[in-house]
Amino acid sequence: MKADYDVVVVGSGPGGATTAKFASEAGLRVLLLDKRQELGAPVQCSGAVSRHALLENEVLISDEFIQEAIYGFSIYHSSGENIQTDYRLLKPEEYGNAEGRVPLGYVVDRRRFDRYLMTQAERHGVEVLLKAEALDMQIESGLAILKVRHFNEELNIRCSVVVAADGLQSQVGKWAGLQTHIKFTELASCLQFVTDGVEADGLLEIITGHKWAPGGYAWVFPKGHGYTEIGLGVICSMTPHNAQQHLDQFLKNSFMKERFKNAKILEVQGGGVPLSHPLRTQYANNLILVGDAARQVNPITGGGIHTALTAGRIAGKFLAQHLQNSSDFSAQSMSQYQDLWMAVNGKKMWELYEIKSSIFRMDNIEERDQALYKTMSEYFSPNSPFKKI
Ligand SMILES: Cc1cc2nc3c(=O)[nH]c(=O)nc-3n(C[C@H](O)[C@H](O)[C@H](O)COP(=O)(O)OP(=O)(O)OC[C@H]3O[C@@H](n4cnc5c(N)ncnc54)[C@H](O)[C@@H]3O)c2cc1C
């Protein structure tokens, strides 16, 4: 039996599109498919990503997807006390909006960002199918057979390796028998409003404290054109209320309520974020997992764009190198991807998971609030050992 492609990537989010681009660039025949008809929509992301994350993963910075430049952070305790790190003040010779200065990061429009990444992949030779949903995967004679519904047509596509980049609700890993279950106690339920009428000035504002967002945090991010994202994530097992009730409470009763009094809600966006450890096994025969599908999400911040881009780069390069030199697609050979990923990102993510778990094991809410505030402040401080992930 002959393969139709070397690699089929399921899911064209940041993880999948990046994997596809790097694999194709190195000469592999790659198919990238996504069940959506419009990538990134409906939006389920605030879109905050560091400049470093884009550069490190060879994403050219483009006005096509940037909504707002970010210059630093303001981290709040539940009481309103805060620590601000504004790189425009800290390193004015490097950061700012004047000629020769750069931002620290961006808020991107996920619809445009995901389309941009997919287009870059396509321009590097990747074939793309939208409205193409993977339904099942089987292994036959050493190849993966992916059953796909493209519009109303069913296709059976043969390839050497499938990349599961199908996000939080990943099914592909399950089909291969991997343990992909997320504990209810580690799944943050997130909701955000895109608003008009709320001031923000180039900083990502993060509001910690059980009172506002049990198990997670609230945020205020500038969105460009005078719009602002106000949102939060909560762990449902830590509260009898849902994310919407918490967001309502935060808008009406928090120390920021005066600032929110003229807020007009323009869009409502939501989704789940895994605040768990990375999957212990991110590979199987003819399969590797990338991004949210492998729970490669920062368990302290919930950020998953940088980690998905980085995992995609590692996966694409690994596949290119491996498939050009070997026809062994066994789980054992695929495990080398996880080894590479562990060395670059995985070890740090496990450390962050341990830190996060030790905070949320504390029974005393005041002590826990203080520990989370301190951890978040340190995480976003200029000296943080973690700030590059
Ligand atoms: C409210 C909210 C706010 C967030 N804010 C931020 C933030 O500010 N910064 C940050 O870094 N992260 C943020 N995140 C997390 C971030 O959105 C994810 O971690 C990131 O999108 C993961 O990228 P991915 O490529 O792994 O998966 P996704 O972006 O989820 O992409 C998966 C793709 O797979 C496709 N797919 C799924 N199943 C199939 C199938 N069977 N067949 C074909 N296609 C399929 C989907 O359509 C989708 O396009 C936020 C998340 C939420 C919910």
Ligand as a Chemical Component Dictionary entry (heavy atoms), coordinates in Angstrom:
data_LIG
# 
_chem_comp.id                   LIG 
_chem_comp.type                 NON-POLYMER 
_chem_comp.pdbx_formal_charge   0 
_chem_comp.three_letter_code    LIG 
# 
loop_
_chem_comp_atom.comp_id 
_chem_comp_atom.atom_id 
_chem_comp_atom.alt_atom_id 
_chem_comp_atom.type_symbol 
_chem_comp_atom.charge 
_chem_comp_atom.model_Cartn_x 
_chem_comp_atom.model_Cartn_y 
_chem_comp_atom.model_Cartn_z 
_chem_comp_atom.pdbx_ordinal 
LIG C1  C1  C 0 -11.099 32.201 26.509 1  
LIG C2  C2  C 0 -9.703  31.778 26.148 2  
LIG C3  C3  C 0 -8.702  32.725 26.130 3  
LIG C4  C4  C 0 -7.394  32.345 25.784 4  
LIG N1  N1  N 0 -6.449  33.322 25.724 5  
LIG C5  C5  C 0 -5.176  32.993 25.405 6  
LIG C6  C6  C 0 -4.184  34.002 25.304 7  
LIG O1  O1  O 0 -4.454  35.199 25.471 8  
LIG N2  N2  N 0 -2.915  33.637 24.983 9  
LIG C7  C7  C 0 -2.576  32.320 24.763 10 
LIG O2  O2  O 0 -1.393  32.037 24.507 11 
LIG N3  N3  N 0 -3.513  31.340 24.830 12 
LIG C8  C8  C 0 -4.804  31.644 25.133 13 
LIG N4  N4  N 0 -5.763  30.655 25.168 14 
LIG C9  C9  C 0 -5.356  29.275 24.848 15 
LIG C10 C10 C 0 -5.164  29.104 23.330 16 
LIG O3  O3  O 0 -6.316  29.556 22.649 17 
LIG C11 C11 C 0 -4.914  27.639 22.960 18 
LIG O4  O4  O 0 -3.996  27.067 23.865 19 
LIG C12 C12 C 0 -4.369  27.503 21.532 20 
LIG O5  O5  O 0 -5.347  27.896 20.593 21 
LIG C13 C13 C 0 -3.960  26.053 21.240 22 
LIG O6  O6  O 0 -3.606  25.930 19.883 23 
LIG P1  P1  P 0 -3.766  24.508 19.155 24 
LIG O7  O7  O 0 -3.237  24.692 17.777 25 
LIG O8  O8  O 0 -3.204  23.438 19.994 26 
LIG O9  O9  O 0 -5.327  24.209 19.124 27 
LIG P2  P2  P 0 -6.613  25.077 18.558 28 
LIG O10 O10 O 0 -6.199  26.468 18.394 29 
LIG O11 O11 O 0 -7.696  24.706 19.472 30 
LIG O12 O12 O 0 -6.805  24.431 17.131 31 
LIG C14 C14 C 0 -7.368  23.144 16.970 32 
LIG C15 C15 C 0 -7.968  23.084 15.569 33 
LIG O13 O13 O 0 -8.356  21.725 15.319 34 
LIG C16 C16 C 0 -9.555  21.714 14.605 35 
LIG N5  N5  N 0 -10.178 20.388 14.807 36 
LIG C17 C17 C 0 -10.608 19.857 15.965 37 
LIG N6  N6  N 0 -11.064 18.604 15.767 38 
LIG C18 C18 C 0 -10.921 18.347 14.433 39 
LIG C19 C19 C 0 -11.207 17.217 13.614 40 
LIG N7  N7  N 0 -11.737 16.075 14.110 41 
LIG N8  N8  N 0 -10.961 17.307 12.287 42 
LIG C20 C20 C 0 -10.428 18.435 11.753 43 
LIG N9  N9  N 0 -10.132 19.532 12.493 44 
LIG C21 C21 C 0 -10.365 19.475 13.823 45 
LIG C22 C22 C 0 -10.342 22.891 15.196 46 
LIG O14 O14 O 0 -11.352 23.314 14.292 47 
LIG C23 C23 C 0 -9.233  23.922 15.417 48 
LIG O15 O15 O 0 -9.095  24.791 14.318 49 
LIG C24 C24 C 0 -7.082  30.990 25.492 50 
LIG C25 C25 C 0 -8.103  30.024 25.521 51 
LIG C26 C26 C 0 -9.390  30.414 25.845 52 
LIG C27 C27 C 0 -10.473 29.362 25.849 53 
# 
loop_
_chem_comp_bond.comp_id 
_chem_comp_bond.atom_id_1 
_chem_comp_bond.atom_id_2 
_chem_comp_bond.value_order 
_chem_comp_bond.pdbx_ordinal 
LIG C1  C2  SING 1  
LIG C2  C3  SING 2  
LIG C2  C26 DOUB 3  
LIG C3  C4  DOUB 4  
LIG C4  N1  SING 5  
LIG C4  C24 SING 6  
LIG N1  C5  DOUB 7  
LIG C5  C6  SING 8  
LIG C5  C8  SING 9  
LIG C6  O1  DOUB 10 
LIG C6  N2  SING 11 
LIG N2  C7  SING 12 
LIG C7  O2  DOUB 13 
LIG C7  N3  SING 14 
LIG N3  C8  DOUB 15 
LIG C8  N4  SING 16 
LIG N4  C9  SING 17 
LIG N4  C24 SING 18 
LIG C9  C10 SING 19 
LIG C10 O3  SING 20 
LIG C10 C11 SING 21 
LIG C11 O4  SING 22 
LIG C11 C12 SING 23 
LIG C12 O5  SING 24 
LIG C12 C13 SING 25 
LIG C13 O6  SING 26 
LIG O6  P1  SING 27 
LIG P1  O7  DOUB 28 
LIG P1  O8  SING 29 
LIG P1  O9  SING 30 
LIG O9  P2  SING 31 
LIG P2  O10 DOUB 32 
LIG P2  O11 SING 33 
LIG P2  O12 SING 34 
LIG O12 C14 SING 35 
LIG C14 C15 SING 36 
LIG C15 O13 SING 37 
LIG C15 C23 SING 38 
LIG O13 C16 SING 39 
LIG C16 N5  SING 40 
LIG C16 C22 SING 41 
LIG N5  C17 SING 42 
LIG N5  C21 SING 43 
LIG C17 N6  DOUB 44 
LIG N6  C18 SING 45 
LIG C18 C19 SING 46 
LIG C18 C21 DOUB 47 
LIG C19 N7  SING 48 
LIG C19 N8  DOUB 49 
LIG N8  C20 SING 50 
LIG C20 N9  DOUB 51 
LIG N9  C21 SING 52 
LIG C22 O14 SING 53 
LIG C22 C23 SING 54 
LIG C23 O15 SING 55 
LIG C24 C25 DOUB 56 
LIG C25 C26 SING 57 
LIG C26 C27 SING 58 
# 
